[in-house]
């Protein structure tokens, strides 16, 4: 959706970005961190698109994020029956050089994973995916299957220049992702990081230190979801995002269902200051009531 310069100016000003006659210029920059060994400095805020809206707000929100300096966009063919990749394809067609592009595959066979990469490339309107991730590896049998199959197909795609880096995602069992990075040189992990996740199958204390030793990129997710599920809404995203950004993550993926959420999350990223250890422990205590598989549904075995 095209939107007016006046609307963009107002949005970016609210988000801490000013426009000059020469184009967009950030007055408050979003912090960046090295993405493990991957040659990219990622903004601490990455935009997730699992719940991307059906209307034109999706393009408006994505362009706002990029104009504010966000440089990491996350998608998957399974998100909204591939609508997510299709919408991101419209963004890629206009400004592919502005961001690092990550997608995923749920395929477990070599041929299936390779085929899905090519399908994703077509929807995304790009020649190369920066990061392809074996998605939702939540038990040892799935990991073994992926290592025997999907990874081989992704390696083929990498040899052909269709993807640049190979990663893995897991939601449920830290020990599975730990074995994954011990068994194969995955270049990134995408795992839940939140004050509530701290109490239930915590990835931060066990997996992330090992990933750090290997210089595997650490990407966080679901910083808001457990609290949102328990409360029905998140009245104030600031402490929950600030907590996750204070953990040893390179980038935190935060989704959106409307434009206003992206605008607010950009503002919070620009204003980020690390929590003290005491503040983090206090928020963990507040979140303890949400540490169950009703709120953290991704922890169900």
C-alpha positions in Angstrom: 0.0 0.0 0.0 1.3 3.4 -0.9 1.0 6.0 1.8 1.6 9.7 1.8 4.8 11.5 2.8 2.8 13.4 5.4 1.6 10.1 7.0 5.2 8.6 6.9 6.6 11.8 8.4 4.1 11.7 11.3 4.7 7.9 11.9 8.5 8.2 11.8 8.5 11.3 14.0 6.4 9.4 16.6 8.8 6.5 16.3 11.9 8.6 16.9 13.0 9.0 13.2 13.1 12.3 11.4 12.9 12.9 7.6 15.1 15.4 5.8 14.8 16.6 2.3 17.3 14.0 1.3 15.2 11.1 2.6 14.8 9.2 5.9 17.4 9.8 8.6 17.4 8.2 12.0 17.7 10.5 15.0 17.5 7.7 17.5 19.1 4.5 16.2 18.0 1.0 17.0 21.0 -0.8 18.6 22.7 -3.5 16.6 24.5 -6.6 17.6 26.7 -9.0 15.6 24.7 -12.0 14.4 27.1 -14.7 15.6 29.6 -15.6 12.9 27.2 -14.4 10.2 28.5 -11.3 8.6 25.6 -9.0 9.6 25.0 -6.6 12.4 21.3 -7.1 13.3 19.1 -4.6 14.9 17.9 -5.9 18.3 14.4 -5.7 17.0 13.5 -8.1 14.1 10.0 -8.2 12.6 8.2 -11.5 12.7 5.3 -12.1 10.4 3.5 -15.2 11.7 0.4 -13.2 12.4 0.7 -10.7 9.6 -2.6 -8.8 9.0 -4.7 -9.5 6.0 -5.1 -5.8 5.0 -2.7 -3.3 3.6 -1.4 -2.4 7.1 1.1 -5.3 6.7 3.1 -3.4 3.9 2.7 -0.1 5.7 4.1 -1.6 8.9 7.0 -3.4 7.3 8.0 -0.2 5.4 7.8 1.8 8.6 10.1 -0.7 10.4 12.6 -0.6 7.5 12.5 3.2 7.4 13.2 3.2 11.1 16.3 1.1 10.6 15.1 -2.4 11.4 17.2 -4.8 9.3 16.0 -8.3 10.1 12.7 -9.7 8.7 11.5 -13.2 9.6 8.9 -15.3 7.8 8.0 -18.9 6.9 5.9 -20.6 4.2 3.7 -22.0 6.9 2.7 -18.5 8.2 -0.8 -17.6 7.1 -0.7 -20.3 4.4 2.3 -18.6 2.7 0.7 -15.1 2.8 3.6 -13.9 4.9 6.2 -14.8 2.3 4.0 -13.4 -0.4 3.7 -10.0 1.3 7.4 -10.0 2.1 8.0 -10.7 -1.6 6.4 -7.3 -2.3 8.9 -5.7 0.0 11.8 -7.6 -1.4 10.8 -6.4 -4.9 11.3 -2.8 -3.8 14.0 -2.8 -1.2 15.7 -6.2 -0.9 19.1 -4.6 0.0 17.7 -3.0 3.1 17.3 -6.1 5.3 18.5 -9.6 6.2 15.8 -12.1 5.1 15.1 -15.3 7.2 12.7 -18.0 6.4 12.1 -21.6 7.4 11.1 -25.1 6.3 9.0 -27.7 8.0 10.1 -30.3 5.4 12.2 -33.1 6.8 13.4 -34.8 3.6 16.3 -33.5 1.5 14.1 -33.2 -1.6 11.3 -31.6 0.3 13.4 -29.0 1.9 15.2 -28.2 -1.4 11.9 -27.9 -3.2 10.5 -25.6 -0.5 13.5 -23.3 -0.7 12.8 -22.8 -4.4 9.1 -22.2 -3.7 9.9 -19.7 -1.0 12.3 -17.9 -3.4 9.5 -17.5 -5.9 7.1 -16.1 -3.4 9.7 -13.8 -1.9 10.7 -12.4 -5.3 14.4 -12.8 -4.5 17.4 -14.8 -5.8 18.9 -15.6 -2.4 17.6 -16.2 1.1 20.0 -15.0 3.8 19.0 -17.6 6.4 17.0 -20.8 6.0 16.1 -22.5 9.2 15.0 -26.1 9.9 11.8 -25.2 11.8 10.2 -26.5 15.0 12.7 -29.2 15.9 11.3 -30.1 19.3 12.3 -33.8 19.9 15.3 -36.0 19.2 13.6 -38.1 16.5 12.8 -34.9 14.5 16.3 -33.7 14.9 17.7 -37.0 13.6 15.3 -37.0 10.7 16.3 -33.4 9.8 20.0 -34.1 10.0 19.6 -37.1 7.7 17.3 -35.4 5.3 16.3 -31.7 5.4 19.8 -30.5 6.1 21.2 -32.2 3.0 18.6 -30.4 0.9 19.5 -27.1 2.4 23.2 -27.8 1.9 22.4 -28.3 -1.8 20.6 -25.0 -1.9 23.5 -23.3 -0.2 26.0 -24.8 -2.8 23.8 -23.4 -5.5 23.7 -19.9 -4.0 20.0 -20.1 -3.2 20.6 -19.6 0.6 23.5 -18.2 2.5 23.2 -19.6 6.0 21.5 -22.6 7.7 20.0 -22.4 11.1 17.5 -24.3 13.3 14.5 -23.4 15.5 13.1 -25.0 18.5 10.3 -24.1 20.9 10.0 -26.9 23.5 13.1 -28.8 24.7 16.4 -27.0 25.2 18.3 -30.3 25.2 17.3 -30.9 21.6 18.7 -27.7 20.3 21.8 -28.2 22.4 22.3 -31.5 20.7 21.6 -29.9 17.4 24.5 -27.4 17.7 26.8 -30.1 19.0 25.9 -32.4 16.1 26.0 -30.0 13.1 27.5 -26.5 12.4 24.2 -24.6 12.4 24.9 -20.9 12.1 21.9 -19.8 14.1 19.3 -20.8 16.6 15.8 -19.3 17.1 14.5 -20.0 20.6 11.9 -18.6 23.1 13.3 -16.0 25.4 11.1 -14.4 28.0 10.7 -13.8 31.7 8.1 -16.6 31.8 10.1 -19.0 29.8 12.8 -18.7 32.4 10.7 -21.0 34.6 9.9 -23.7 32.1 12.4 -25.5 29.9 14.7 -22.4 29.8 16.8 -21.9 26.8 18.8 -19.0 28.2 20.7 -20.7 30.9 21.7 -23.9 29.1 21.6 -23.6 25.3 22.6 -20.0 24.8 25.9 -20.1 26.6 27.0 -23.1 24.4 25.8 -21.2 21.3 27.9 -18.3 22.4 31.0 -20.5 22.7 30.5 -21.7 19.1 29.6 -18.2 17.9 26.2 -19.4 16.7 23.8 -16.5 16.2 21.1 -16.4 18.9 17.7 -15.1 17.8 15.0 -14.8 20.4 11.2 -15.1 20.0 8.0 -15.1 22.0 9.0 -12.4 24.5 5.4 -11.3 24.7 3.3 -14.3 23.8 3.0 -16.1 27.2 2.0 -13.0 29.1 -0.4 -12.0 26.3 -2.0 -15.4 26.4 -2.4 -15.4 30.1 -3.7 -11.8 30.4 -5.6 -11.7 27.1 -3.5 -8.7 26.2 -0.2 -7.0 27.0 -1.0 -3.7 28.6 2.7 -2.6 28.5 5.2 -4.4 26.3 8.1 -2.4 27.5 9.3 -4.5 30.5 8.9 -7.8 28.6 10.8 -6.7 25.5 13.4 -4.9 27.6 13.9 -8.2 29.6 14.5 -10.2 26.4 16.8 -7.6 25.0 18.8 -7.7 28.2 19.4 -11.5 27.7 22.3 -12.6 25.5 20.4 -12.5 22.2 21.6 -11.0 19.0 18.2 -10.2 17.7 14.6 -10.6 19.1 11.8 -11.4 16.7 8.6 -9.6 17.6 5.4 -10.1 15.6 2.6 -7.8 14.8 -1.1 -7.8 14.0 -1.5 -4.1 13.3 0.6 -1.2 12.3 0.5 0.5 15.7 2.3 -2.5 17.3 5.3 -2.1 15.0 5.4 1.7 15.6 5.5 1.1 19.4 8.0 -1.7 19.3 10.3 0.5 17.1 10.1 3.2 19.7 10.9 0.8 22.5 13.9 -0.6 20.6 15.2 2.9 20.0 15.0 3.7 23.7 16.3 0.4 25.0 18.5 0.4 28.1 19.6 -2.9 29.7 17.8 -4.1 32.8 19.8 -4.6 35.9 20.1 -8.1 37.3 17.7 -7.1 40.1 15.1 -5.8 37.6 15.3 -9.0 35.6 14.8 -11.2 38.7 11.8 -9.1 39.8 10.2 -9.5 36.4 10.8 -13.2 36.5 9.0 -13.4 39.8 6.1 -11.5 38.3 6.0 -13.8 35.3 6.2 -17.0 37.3 2.4 -17.2 37.4 2.4 -17.5 33.6 5.0 -20.4 33.5 2.6 -23.2 32.5 1.8 -24.9 29.2 -1.6 -23.1 28.9 0.2 -19.7 28.6 3.4 -21.1 27.1 1.7 -23.4 24.7 5.0 -24.0 22.7 6.4 -25.9 25.7 3.9 -28.7 25.4 5.7 -31.9 24.8 
